[in-house]
Amino acid sequence: MIHHAASRLSPILGATAIAWALAALPAAADTLFTATSDGFVGSVDASAAAQGTPAVAGSKAVVSGEGLVPGQEITLMRGTTVLNPEGPLVVDAEGKFSFEVEIDAEALTGLQPIVVIGEKPAAATVAELKISPVVPLSGAETYAITSEKVTRGLYQVIYSPANDAVFVTSAVGRPPVKESTVTRIDPATLAVVAQVNPPAAPARDDGSDGGVFAAYGVAVDDTNGNVWVTNTRQNTIAVYAQADLALVKQFEPGAVQHSRDVVVDEANGRAYASATGTGNIEVFDTKTLEQLEPIVIKSGKRGGEFSAMSLDLDPKGGKLVTVSIATDEAALVDLATGEVKVVPLPGARAASGVAYDPVEGLIFVTSQATDNLLIVKAEDGTVLHDVETGAGALNVAFEPVSRTAFVANRGSGTITVVDTSGKIVANLDSGSLPNQLRADGKGNVWAVNKSRGEDDPDGDRIWKIAPAAAGN
């Protein structure tokens, strides 16, 4: 890859280099409007220089492009500051360029726009560099935290009150996924009690191996003694018996488009599964195991398509809540009347996690692109609090006993505890890549994380976070 001859680090908020920018304009005296590519060709990304870590103040970032026009000259700007003041970067023969940028210690968090200006041919685009917050660890002494290794590829966790058991799902790699489990865990010892591998899935469209019906989302139905799991890769869902993890029913591929979360309303005998990429929440009868008519959520944004992600359920109040990753909206469904209320989420990007507090009527939303937790008034969509929790805020669970929200920050490896007033009351180390978490209604929160490789001692673990006074 060809870099500019002087690829020294440039401060992102350093001294303005307008003089160089003017000097870099086309030398031809007849026009400033040189040949263009009629739109930017290729893509440009801005991210942390150290792979697998967030970009934060005082660290380094890399702006890189691919698929560009070989020989094209690139200038990078943040506001009026040229980030490569010693001359343009020249795109190499493979259509690539790369430039390292120093983020100064005073840099503010958020999605920072990097303007990418091309010449020979002329074009421009904007790459967003996300500078994530650094939230200090705190409050661990107020919890009794235990953790154990389980198996590779942990994805979600749920506690069964009736059977005093914890169930986790796991799936390793990308399609065709060949390694997946549904596991039952003893909540007292965190030891594996039972484990099953899902059955083989049908061949893929090209005739190649379809792997297995890998398990991702998970919910329990204590009334019927079942565990429901989503098979995201096969766009469907499955039901297992809690007692021995025997397969009760495997729904055919296509039942739930890119199935993500599943929750069970035992009082009304219904299971709900989010169909990511669509506004559908698919509905199932938990007794007959029949698929019913879906709940369809329409975006309130002009031209927008709601894309359902996480789900949370208030069984007593008959409310189902979800969030859209595509349009940054939340939806509250009244299961008795079928009414769907969609509220916008200003200050959110790539919203993925959601939780609901029926006592105060609050919706909690986490967003990966903006590293934050929004606390929203469900009644009218008012954003009450916007809390920076850490890099890659992925999922959230509301713990009703302490009345706090627990946020899994995948990028920073932490779980942040926030009260309903928006105050951070703890920020806990949770190993590598915390993925999902759920409250059990007894004051405890269960969480799982993923690993950075087979030999990662801090990944593929289940965590029990209990009040220190109780320790159970």
N, C-alpha and C positions, 0 to 999 in steps of 0.2 A: 504494500500500500504506500502511495506517495504522500508525504506530508510536506507542508511548507518548510523551507530550509531552516527557519528559526522557529521551532515549535515550543518555545518557552511558554510557561504558564502566564495567563493574563488575568488580572483581577476582574471579577464580574461587575463590580461597582467601582472600578478604578477611575483614573483621570480620563477625561473626554479626549478622543482622538479625531475630532472633526477635521482637523487640517489634513490628516492622512486620507480621510474619507473623500475629501474634495479632490485631493491629488490623484486619487484612484479612479476618478471619473474618466470616461473615454477620452482619449487624446485627440480624436478627430474633432476639428473645430466646427464642422458643419452641422452636427446634431448630437444631442444627448440621447436620442432614442435609437439605440443600436438594435441589431437583430435579436429577436426574442424566440423562445421556444413555445410561445403562446400557451403559457401555463407551466408551472413548475414540474419538471420531470424527475421522478424518483421520490424518495422519502428521507426525512431527517429526524433523528431522535436525539434527545438530550437526557442523560441519566448519570447516576453516580459512577465515578471512575472505578471504584472497587465493586466488582460484580457481587450481587446478592446483598448489598447494603444500601441504605437510603442516602440520598444527597442531603447534607445538612450544612449549616453555616460552619465555615472553617475547613470544609473538606474540598475534594476535587470532583469535577464533573467532566464528562466527555460529550461533545457534540459530534455526531457522526452521520454520514449520509451514504446511501447506496441506491443504485439504479439511476444515478445522475448522468449527465453528458460528459464523457471523457474530455479532459482539457478545460472544462468549465472553471471559471474563477469564482471563488466563494468568499464573501465577507460576512462576518457574524457581528450582530449588534444587539446590545441590550439598552433600550432607550436611545440616547445619543452617543453612547460609548461603543467604540469599535473594539471587539474582543480579540481580534488578530491584527494589531496595529502595524506589524512589520510587513504587511503585504498580504494579498489574497492567497487563499488555500487553493491549490490546483487539484481538481478531481483526477484520479488516476485512471489507467486504461480499463480497469474493471468497473468504473463508475462510482468509486468510493472516495470518501475523505474522512478524516478523523482529527479532532482538535481538542486538547485538554484545557479546561478552564478552572481557575482557582475561584472558589466561592469564599468571599471574605467573611471574617468573623462576625460582621455586623449585618449580614444578609438577612432579610426577612423571609419568613416562611410563605409558602403558597406556590401557585403555578406561575412561574416567571417566564414571560415571553422572550424568546431569542429569535430575532429577525434574521433570516437567511437570505442574503442577496446574491444572486448569481449574475455573472457576465460571461459572454461568449459561449452560449447565448444568454440573454437577459431573462431573469425570472426571479421570483421571490416567494418565500413561504415563512411560516412561523412555527418554531418548535417550542414546546413548553417544557421547561426544566422545573420539576417539582422539588422544592426545598422543604424538607420535612422538619417538624418540630422535634426537639430533644427534651423529653419529659423525664426528670430524674426519678430513679426508683425511690419508693417510699411506702410506708405503711405495712410492710410485711409482718411486723410484730403483732398486728391486730388479727392475723389469720393463722390458722393451723393448716399448713399446706403439705400435702403428700403427693408423691408422683412415682409412677412405675412405667417401665417399658412394656409395650403390648405387642405390636406387630407392625410391619412396614405399611406406610401409606394411610395412616389414620385420617379419617375425614370428618365424621360427626359422632356425637355422644348423646345418650338419653338415659334418664333414670326411671325405673318402674317402681312406684310406691307399693303396689300390691304384692310384688314378688321380691322387693328389696334387692333389685339387681340393676346393673348398669349394662347397657348394650352399646357397642361401638361398631362402626363400619370402617372398612379400609379398601383402598384400590391403589395399585401401583402402576405408574406410567400412563402412556397414551395408547389409544386404540392400535391394535387389538389388546385390551387389558387382559392379561392371563393370570394375574395374582390379585385376589380379592378375598375378603373374609367378612363374616358377621360374627361378632364375638360377644359372649356374655361374661361379665366381670363381677367378682365379689366386691361390693362397695366398702367392706370393712378392711380387707387385705389388699385390694386392687389386683388380686390374682385372677388369671383366666380360668373360668369354670367350664366353658364349652366354646367351641369354635367350629364354623362350617364354611366350606368354599361354595360359592354359587355355581349353578350348573353352566354347561357350555352354551354359548349364544349362537344363533344362526350365522352362517357365513356372511361376509360383507357383500356389498353390491357387486364388487369386482370378482367375487368368488373366493377371496382369500379368507383365512382363518378369522372368525368373529370373536375369538377370545371367550370370556365368560360374561355372564350378566353381573357385572361389577356393581358393588353396593356403595352408595354415596350418602344420601340423606337417610335419616332414621327417625322413627317415632314408635311409641308403644301403645297398644290397645289392651289394657288390663282386663276389660270386660270380657273379651274373647280370647285372651291369653296369647296375643299375637305381637309380632314386630313387623312394622312396615318399613321397607327400604326403597329408595329410588335407584333405578338403573339408568343413570344419565346417558351413558354411551349408546344404549339401545333404545332411548326415548320411551322408557316404560317404568314399571314399578313391580314389586314382589312382596309377598307376605310369608313370614316364617313363624313357627311356633316358639313361644318364649321358653317352654320347658326344655326342649331338646334341640332347638334350632332346625327342626325338620321343615322343608319347604312345603308351605300350605298351598300357595298359588303363585305361579309366574305369569304375569300378564304379557300379552304379545307385544313385540316391538311396535312403537307408534302410539301406544296408549297415552303417553305424556311426553310431549315434545321437550327434549333436553330437560328432563325432570331434575329438579334441584332439591327443594325442601319438601317434607311431608309432615303433617300434624294430624292428630286424631281427636275428634270430638266424641268422646265415649257416650255422653248423655244422649246424643242424637244419632249415634251410630253412623258417623261419617268420617271419612279420611279425605284430606285435601292435599293436593300435590301441585307445586308451582311448575308451570311450563315455561322455562326461561326462553326468551326470544319471542314470546307471545304474551298477550294479556290474559291468557287463560289460567285459571286454577281448576284443575281437574278434580272431580268429585267421585267418591266411591262409597258404596254401602259396606260397612265393616262386618255385617253379619252374613249377607249373601255374597259378598265380594264381587258385586256387579258395578260396572262403571255407569255413572249417571250423567246428567247434563252438566256441562261445566259452568263455572262462574266466569264471565267475560268482563275484563276491565279495559276501558278505553281511556287513552291519555287525554288530559285536558289541554295539552299543548297542540297547537295547530300543526298538522302534519306529523305529529309524534306517534310512536307506537310503544305502548306500555310493555315492559319486559319484566315479568314477575321474577323475583329472587327469593329472599328469605320470607318465611311465614311465622306468625305468632298467633296464638289463639287465646281468647278469653271465653272459656266454656260457659261460665256462669252468666255472663252478659251477652253471650251469643254474638261475639265480634271476632272477625278474622282480619288480620292486618298483614299487608305485604308492601314491598318497595320495588321500584323500577330502576334497573341499572342504566337503561337507555335514555330515559326522560327526566330523571331526578324528581320523581314524584312518589308519594306514599298513597296507599289506598286502604280505607277502612270499610269492611263489608259487614252489613247487618244480616246475619244468617237467618233471622226470622222473617224479615221483609224482603230480603234480596237487594236492598238499597246499597249502592256503592258510592262512597264519597272519596274523591281523588283530590289530594292537596299537593301543591308545588313545594319543592324543597330548595329555596334559595340558599346558596352556600354549600351545596352538595354537588359532587361530581363522581360518577360511577358508584352510586349508592347501592349497597349490597346487603347490609345487615339491618334487621328490624326487630324491635321488641315493643310490647304494649303494657302500660300500667292502667288498669281499669279504675283504680281508686281516684287518681287525679286526672284521668283521661289524657294520658301522655303517650306520644309515639317517640321512640328512640331510634335514630337512624345513623348508621355508620357508613362512611364513604371512603373508598380506597384512594381515589385521586386527590381528595382534599384532606385526608388524614384527620378527620374530625367526627365528633358525635353531635348530632342535632337533637335537641329536645323540643318537640313540637306539640302544640296544643291540638288534640285531635278534632275538637269541635269546629275550629275555624282555620286551622293550618298555621296559626301564628308560631313563628320560631321564637321560643323563649330563651334558649341558650345554644351557643355554638362553641363547642369545647374541642381544642386540639388535644388529641390523645396519644398520637404517635404515628409512625409511618405505616401506611397500608391498613387503616382501620377497616377490618373485614366483617366481623360479626359482633353481635351484641345480645346479651341476655339481661332481663330485668329480674333482680332477686327481691321478692316481695317482703321478706322478713326485715331485712336491713334497709329496704327501699332504696337500693342502689343499682345502677347499671354497670355491668361488667363488659368491657370492650376488648376484643382480641385484635391486637395490632400486629399483623403478620410481618410487616417489614422491620419493626423495631424489636420484635420478640418479647412483647410485654402484654399484660392484661391491666387495663386502667379501670379503676373503680370510681364512678362519678355519682354523686347524689342528685336528687331531683331539682336542686337549685343550681346545678351546673358546676359544682365544686368537685375537684379531684380529691378524693379522700385516700387513695392509695394507687400506686403504680408498681405492679408486681412483675418480677422476672419470670417468664414462662418458657424459657428455652428457645428452640428454633421454630420459627414459623407457626405460631399459634393459629389454629384454623377455625375452630368452632367451640361454642360453650353453651351450657344450659343450666338453669337453676332447677333444683329439685323440690322447691316449695317448703323445705325444712330449714332454710338458711344456708344451704351449701350450694356451691357452683361447681359443675363438672366441666372440664375442658380437655381438648385433645390438640396436639400439634403434629406437624409433619417434620421430616428430617431433611438435612442438606446432603444426605448420602448414607450409604449403608453403615458406615462406621461413626455416625454422628451420635454421641452419647446423650445429647440434649433434645433429640427428636424422637418421633414415634412414641410419645408418652401420653398417658392419661394423668390428669391432675384433679385432685379434690381440694377445693378451697373452702374451708369451714371457718366460722367465727372462732377466734382463739379461745374464748371462754368455754365454748362448747367442745371444740376439738372432735366433733363427730359429724 
